[in-house]
Amino acid sequence: MKTILLTVLLMTSALFASAQIPPAFGPKEKLTYEIYYAFVTGAKMSLETRAITYEGKQIMHLKAFGKTVGLVDKIYKISEDYQSWMDPNNKCLPYKSLEDVHEGSSYNRKITVTFDHENNTINSTKSGDHKVKANCYDIVSAAYYLRTMDLSKLYKGQVISVNTWFGNEEWPLQVKYVETETLKMGKLGKIKCYKFVPVVEVSGVFTDKDALKLWISADDNKIPIRAQMSLLVGSAKVDLISYENLANPTGFVK
């Protein structure tokens, strides 16, 4: 379940690049979230950035880490670590990604993927070489790519997509822009957000095609504020609870 929620929070796409909008993030940014199942805090996660040197190039290292806490952790322990090494000066295209997942006492998955954008191929430590479409992202670099875009140009109902490699397969990720909405986020205050609905198929997990919702701050930082999922049994939610080292003034109002 937490894999789905972490994925929802990272769901995004890419469009409307503009060199004139302020940089939405920089090194040392940290966003912290709590994941709720009904009224129970079941997990915590964080999104972090740092500047590093990779193969002689100055790039950005992204890390999305989540783990169960409290009673949920005692019942069924889960930890998920998604990392991306990407070029912030070239559409956030990734050089490499890591997916390291541990669930319960027996399930473990660790996959490293390297991206060759010149030849439109990827190499997975799980399944080898694959031909992919141009500008292929991992799920984490895709989320940060969204933050470099001018979201104010979106119109209601617009469906946008980006090609990703996730879960050991090529995946055309699609989201639909719904509207702007102001959320109350407890001690953080109120904030105006862009609301999106990731396009999903109705299945045994989701109640309908709009069962997933994502809110991104309508300020220059464009950070994920909330993700929400309606399930056949109950609901789940991911909420931002703290932030550090934002690149721009926050849109939160007390």
C-alpha positions in Angstrom: 0.0 0.0 0.0 2.7 2.5 0.9 4.4 1.8 -2.4 1.3 3.1 -4.1 1.2 6.2 -1.9 4.9 7.0 -2.4 4.4 6.6 -6.2 1.3 8.9 -6.1 3.2 11.6 -4.4 5.9 11.4 -7.0 3.5 11.2 -9.9 3.9 14.1 -12.3 4.7 15.1 -15.9 6.7 17.7 -17.9 5.7 20.6 -20.1 6.0 24.4 -20.8 9.8 24.7 -20.0 10.8 28.3 -19.5 14.3 29.7 -18.6 12.7 32.8 -17.1 10.9 31.3 -14.2 12.8 31.1 -10.9 14.6 27.9 -10.0 12.1 25.9 -7.9 14.6 23.9 -5.9 18.3 23.8 -5.0 20.7 21.7 -3.0 20.0 20.8 0.6 16.2 21.1 0.3 14.3 18.7 2.5 10.5 18.0 2.5 9.0 15.7 5.2 5.6 14.0 5.0 3.4 11.8 7.1 1.3 9.1 5.6 -2.1 8.4 7.1 -4.4 5.3 6.8 -7.8 6.5 7.9 -6.8 8.4 11.1 -3.7 6.4 11.9 -0.2 7.7 11.1 1.3 4.7 9.3 4.5 6.0 7.7 6.8 8.9 7.2 8.8 9.9 4.2 11.1 12.6 3.0 12.3 14.1 -0.3 15.9 15.5 -0.3 18.3 17.1 -2.8 22.0 17.6 -2.8 24.6 18.8 -5.3 27.3 16.2 -6.1 29.9 15.4 -8.7 29.1 12.4 -10.9 31.5 11.1 -13.5 33.1 14.6 -13.5 29.9 16.5 -13.9 28.1 18.7 -11.4 24.6 17.2 -11.0 21.8 16.8 -8.5 21.2 13.7 -6.3 17.6 13.2 -5.3 16.4 10.9 -2.6 12.8 9.8 -1.7 12.8 7.6 1.4 9.8 6.3 3.3 9.2 3.8 6.1 6.4 2.5 8.3 6.1 3.8 11.9 4.2 2.9 15.1 1.7 0.1 15.1 1.8 -0.3 11.3 5.6 -0.9 11.5 5.1 -3.6 14.2 2.5 -5.4 12.1 4.2 -5.1 8.7 7.5 -3.3 8.3 8.2 -1.5 5.0 11.0 0.7 3.9 11.4 2.2 0.4 14.4 4.1 -0.9 14.1 5.7 -4.4 17.1 7.7 -5.6 18.0 9.6 -8.8 21.1 11.2 -10.2 20.0 13.8 -12.7 21.1 16.9 -14.6 19.3 20.0 -13.4 20.5 21.9 -16.4 19.1 19.5 -19.0 15.4 19.0 -18.3 16.3 17.0 -15.1 17.1 14.0 -17.3 18.5 11.2 -15.1 21.8 9.4 -15.5 21.0 6.7 -13.0 18.2 5.6 -10.6 18.0 3.3 -7.7 14.9 1.4 -6.3 15.5 -0.4 -3.0 12.3 -1.8 -1.3 11.9 -4.0 1.7 8.5 -5.4 2.8 7.9 -7.7 5.7 10.6 -10.3 6.5 10.9 -11.8 3.1 10.3 -9.4 0.2 13.2 -7.4 -1.1 13.7 -5.6 -4.4 16.8 -3.7 -5.4 17.1 -2.4 -9.0 19.6 0.1 -10.5 18.9 1.6 -13.9 21.3 3.6 -16.0 20.0 5.9 -18.8 21.5 6.5 -22.2 19.6 9.4 -23.6 21.7 9.7 -26.7 20.7 6.2 -27.9 17.3 6.1 -26.1 18.2 3.0 -24.1 18.2 2.0 -20.4 20.0 -0.8 -18.6 18.4 -2.5 -15.6 20.3 -4.7 -13.2 17.1 -6.8 -13.1 16.3 -7.2 -16.8 19.1 -5.9 -18.9 19.0 -3.5 -21.8 15.8 -2.0 -23.2 15.0 0.5 -26.0 12.8 3.4 -24.7 11.2 6.5 -26.0 13.2 9.8 -26.0 13.4 11.7 -22.7 12.7 8.8 -20.4 12.7 9.6 -16.6 12.7 7.6 -13.4 9.8 8.5 -11.1 11.8 10.8 -8.8 13.5 12.9 -11.5 10.1 13.2 -13.3 8.6 14.7 -10.1 11.4 17.3 -9.9 11.1 18.1 -13.6 7.5 19.2 -13.0 8.8 21.8 -10.6 10.9 23.5 -13.3 7.8 24.1 -15.4 5.4 27.1 -15.6 2.3 25.5 -14.3 0.3 28.7 -14.6 -0.1 28.0 -18.3 -2.2 24.9 -17.7 -5.9 24.9 -18.5 -8.6 22.9 -16.7 -9.0 19.4 -18.0 -5.6 19.4 -19.7 -4.0 15.9 -19.7 -0.2 15.9 -19.8 2.2 13.0 -19.9 5.9 12.0 -19.6 7.6 8.7 -20.3 9.1 7.0 -17.3 10.9 3.7 -16.4 9.4 2.4 -13.1 8.7 -1.0 -11.6 11.0 -2.5 -14.3 8.9 -1.3 -17.2 8.4 1.7 -19.4 5.4 3.6 -18.2 3.6 6.5 -19.9 2.7 8.6 -16.8 -0.4 10.9 -17.3 -2.0 13.5 -15.0 -4.9 15.8 -15.5 -5.0 19.4 -14.2 -8.2 20.1 -12.3 -8.2 23.5 -10.7 -6.5 25.7 -8.1 -7.5 25.1 -4.5 -6.4 26.5 -1.1 -5.5 23.9 1.5 -5.3 24.2 5.3 -2.2 22.4 6.4 -2.3 22.6 10.2 0.6 24.5 11.8 2.1 25.2 8.3 -0.9 27.5 7.5 -2.9 27.9 4.3 -1.5 27.5 0.8 -2.9 27.9 -2.7 -2.2 24.8 -4.8 -2.6 23.3 -8.3 -4.7 20.2 -8.1 -4.0 17.2 -10.4 -5.6 13.8 -10.9 -3.2 11.1 -12.0 -4.9 9.0 -14.8 -5.3 5.5 -13.5 -7.4 2.4 -14.4 -10.2 1.4 -12.1 -9.1 -1.9 -10.5 -9.5 -3.9 -7.3 -7.7 -1.1 -5.4 -9.1 2.2 -6.7 -12.8 3.2 -6.4 -12.9 5.2 -9.7 -10.6 6.8 -12.3 -10.3 10.0 -10.1 -9.4 8.0 -6.9 -5.9 9.6 -6.8 -5.4 13.3 -6.2 -2.3 15.4 -5.9 -1.8 19.1 -4.8 1.3 21.1 -5.7 2.0 24.5 -4.2 1.1 27.4 -6.5 4.2 29.4 -5.6 7.7 29.5 -7.1 8.7 26.3 -5.2 6.0 24.1 -6.6 6.4 21.5 -3.8 4.1 18.5 -3.4 1.7 19.4 -0.5 -0.8 16.6 -0.3 -1.6 13.3 -2.1 -4.9 11.5 -1.4 -6.3 8.1 -2.4 -9.8 6.7 -2.1 -9.8 2.9 -1.8 -12.5 0.3 -2.0 -11.9 0.0 1.8 -11.1 3.3 3.5 -8.7 6.0 2.3 -5.1 7.1 2.6 -3.4 10.5 2.6 0.1 11.9 2.4 0.6 15.4 4.0 3.6 17.7 4.1 4.5 18.4 7.7 7.8 20.4 7.4 10.2 21.9 4.9 13.8 23.1 4.9 16.0 25.2 2.6 13.4 26.1 0.0 14.8 28.0 -3.0 12.0 30.7 -2.9 9.7 32.3 -0.3 7.0 29.9 0.7 3.4 30.5 -0.3 2.1 29.4 3.2 0.0 32.0 5.0 -0.6 31.6 8.8 
